[in-house]
Amino acid sequence: MATTANIHAPLGAATILHVVDAFINVFDSAVERYENRKTRKILSGLTDAQLEDIGLERADIANI
């Protein structure tokens, strides 16, 4: 019976996997930064009363 501990990927495949993982991580980080920036921009356009309605203060926007 083969287990994952007994199966070894060729060196090239492992290297490619690490490179692909790195690109995926960079892409995911960029998407997260973009979404956070978009959220901050939308929240900045709200009035103080609207922010209070959703339980935020203007100073909280920078922490998003």
LINSUL-V831611 format. One line per field, one symbol per residue. ss: DSSP state (2 for helix, 1 for strand, 0 for the rest). A space follows every 50 residues. Layout:
ss=???
//
This chain:
ss=00000000002222222222222222222222222222222222000222 22200002222220
//
